[in-house]
Amino acid sequence: QVQLVESGGGLVQAGGSLRLSCAASGSIFSSKSMGWFRQAPGKQREFVAAITSGGNTRYATSVKGRFTISRDNAKNTVYLQMNSLKPEDTAIYSCNTIPTVERDWGQGTQVTVSS
């Protein structure tokens, strides 16, 4: 089982940037693909970005070119750099392994983008 703790969210104006962190413990982090997901009020959780153990990345179309996922295996941490933020990026952002494991979801971190 993996314990995941997200941080770095906050309130930012449209066009601004935030960097989210996801600290993992309790498993062999470096061998796992990791992903960021988000859930806006009244909507289902959706995929944002993923990174394999080898560093290959993929992104949702809505964030491609604005968000960058990265990882530091020495720190058991995965990051999400978010630039050019838009009000529609407002959501609770969470991380998980890929494929996701239901019991591993953490509290997430709130990102609010004001117009």
KASUL-V160919 format. One record per residue. RES is the residue in one letter. OMEGA is omega in degrees with one decimal (none if undefined). Layout:
RES/OMEGA ; RES/OMEGA
//
This chain:
Q/-179.7 ; V/171.2 ; Q/-174.8 ; L/179.2 ; V/-179.8 ; E/177.0 ; S/174.1 ; G/179.3 ; G/179.2 ; G/178.9 ; L/-178.2 ; V/177.2 ; Q/176.2 ; A/-176.7 ; G/-179.1 ; G/-176.2 ; S/171.7 ; L/174.6 ; R/178.8 ; L/176.2 ; S/176.1 ; C/179.9 ; A/-177.0 ; A/176.3 ; S/172.8 ; G/178.4 ; S/-179.3 ; I/-173.1 ; F/-170.4 ; S/-178.0 ; S/-173.8 ; K/166.9 ; S/-177.3 ; M/-179.5 ; G/171.2 ; W/-179.5 ; F/177.8 ; R/177.8 ; Q/177.3 ; A/179.9 ; P/177.1 ; G/-178.2 ; K/176.5 ; Q/175.2 ; R/-179.2 ; E/178.4 ; F/177.7 ; V/-175.6 ; A/179.3 ; A/177.0 ; I/179.4 ; T/177.2 ; S/180.0 ; G/176.2 ; G/175.8 ; N/-175.1 ; T/171.0 ; R/-171.6 ; Y/168.6 ; A/-178.3 ; T/-175.0 ; S/-176.9 ; V/-176.9 ; K/-179.0 ; G/179.4 ; R/-177.2 ; F/176.7 ; T/176.3 ; I/178.0 ; S/179.9 ; R/174.4 ; D/-175.3 ; N/178.6 ; A/-179.3 ; K/-177.9 ; N/-174.3 ; T/172.5 ; V/-174.4 ; Y/171.2 ; L/174.9 ; Q/-176.6 ; M/179.1 ; N/178.1 ; S/-175.6 ; L/-178.9 ; K/177.2 ; P/-179.7 ; E/173.4 ; D/179.4 ; T/-176.9 ; A/167.1 ; I/-178.0 ; Y/-178.8 ; S/176.3 ; C/177.5 ; N/171.3 ; T/174.8 ; I/0.4 ; P/-175.3 ; T/176.4 ; V/-171.7 ; E/-175.1 ; R/-176.9 ; D/179.6 ; W/176.0 ; G/-178.7 ; Q/-176.6 ; G/177.7 ; T/-174.7 ; Q/172.5 ; V/179.1 ; T/-179.0 ; V/-179.0 ; S/-178.5 ; S/none
//
